[in-house]
Amino acid sequence: MVELSWGGWLVPQIADELRCGQKTVRRRLHRFNRSGLEGPEDLGGQGRKRRITEAERSRINGLVKLTPPGRLEVQPSNEMWPADEPRPSEWTLDALAAATRDLGIEISRSQVRRILLAEGVRRRRTRSWTRTPADRRKPGSTAPYASGTATRSR
């Protein structure tokens, strides 16, 4: 770009030759005039800095692999009790956001979602084990489930 400018080319000609905008050519040439050879290099770090560090992101991803605090656990007496009863028994986005706040990381539910999506963590739908197949039937239906699948008759 600078070499073409020294060769007498005009900004529109340089932009056409390099297939970029005229504003880009002008900006780079002005930066070269101000800073010399280091001027035309891309300047890194111009955007907003991340508020959550990579270590904190790793801690959030690690939470998903842990057992939720309210899930039932078998005690030494063979009884099942949750480790922390008022806490959720399944990881939801709200539960993960609350758990990260407990770790000292101020984060919203939507940010937790973006972090997990970036890491490729699949969100699974929580299912209640208290409902029976009979509860899921459509009223007046003899089909075993309300999924709309046809049943074979023999």
N, C-alpha and C positions, 0 to 999 in steps of 0.2 A: 504494500500500500504506500509506504513512505517512498520506496524506490520509484514507483510510478509517478508520485507527486513530484519528485525531483526531476523526473524525465519530462516534466512539462504537461502532464495529463491534468485535466480538470476533474473536479469532484464527481460530476455526473458520469464521466467516462470511466473513472476508477470504479464507481459503484456498479456500472453495467458489466465491466470486465470481471469483477470479483463476485458478482451476483449478490450484492448486499445493498442496504439502504444508503442514501447520501448522508443521512444524519450519522450513521455508523462511521462512515469514512471521515467526516469532519471531526467527530468526537475522538477517533483514534489519532488523527493528525495533530489535533490540539494537544492531546495527551503526550504525544511524542515531542512536540515543541516544548512542553513544560518539563518533562521528566527524562528525556533522552531515550536510550535504548530500552530501559525498563518500562517506559510509558505505554507502548502498545500492548503489553502483556495483559491478560485478563486479571482483573482484580478479584480475589476471592473474598468471601465473607461479607458480601454487601447486603445480604438479606437479614431478616430477623434471626437472632440467635435462638437456639432451642432452649425452652424453659425447663425441660426435663432431660436429665443427662442419660447417657447410655446405660450407666449402672442402675439408675432408677427404672428405666425401661426393662432391663433384665429382671429386676425384682418383681415388676408387675407381671411379666410373662411367667416367672416362676410361681407366682401365687396361683395361677390357673392349675398347675400340676399338683398343688397341695390339696389335702382333703378340706372341704369347707368346715368351719368351726362348729356349726350346728348339726352336722351329720351324726347319725347314731353310730356309736362305737361299742364293741363288745368289751365289757369290763371284766376284770379277773373273776368276778362272781358269776360270770356268764349272763349277766343282765346287760341290756343295751340302753345306754344313756348318751346324750349328746355331750360333747366336750364343753360347749358353751351354749346353753339352751336358748337364750334369746337371739342368738345369731342365726343367719340363714343356713339351711341344710344343703343348698345348691348354689353354685356360683352363678350369679346374674351380674349384669353390668353394674347395677346399683350396689350389690354386695361387694364386688371387686373395687369399686370406687371408694366405698366406706373402708374396706380393708387397707387400701393404699393410704388413705388419710390417717389411719391408725399407725402406719409406718412412718408418718411424717411427710408424705408426698402429697401436696395439695393438687388434686386433679379432678376433673369432672367426668361424668359418665361417658360423654361423647368422646373425650380424649382417650379413655380406656378402650373404647371401641376401636378408635383409629389405630392405637398402638397394637392391639391384638390382630387387627386386619393386616397391618403392615408385616407382622411376624407370621402371618398365615395360620393363625389359630382359628379353628372352626368353632363357631358358636353352635352349641347343641341346644335344642329345645328341652326344657325341663318337663318331665312328665310326672304326674302324681300317681303313686302306686296304690292310693286308697280307692280309686274308682275301678269298678269291675266292668267287664265287657257288657253286662246287662245295663249298666248306667249309660253307656255310650250309644245304645240303640236309639234309632229314631222312633218317635211315638207311632204305634200301629204297624211297625215293621217287624218282620220275622227274621230279617237278616241279622247275623251276629254282631256286625259293626256298622257304624254310621258312615263308613267310608264310601259307600256307593258301589262297592264291588258286587258283582252278581255271584250268587251261590249256585252250585250245581245240585240238581236233584237226581236221585237215582231211581 
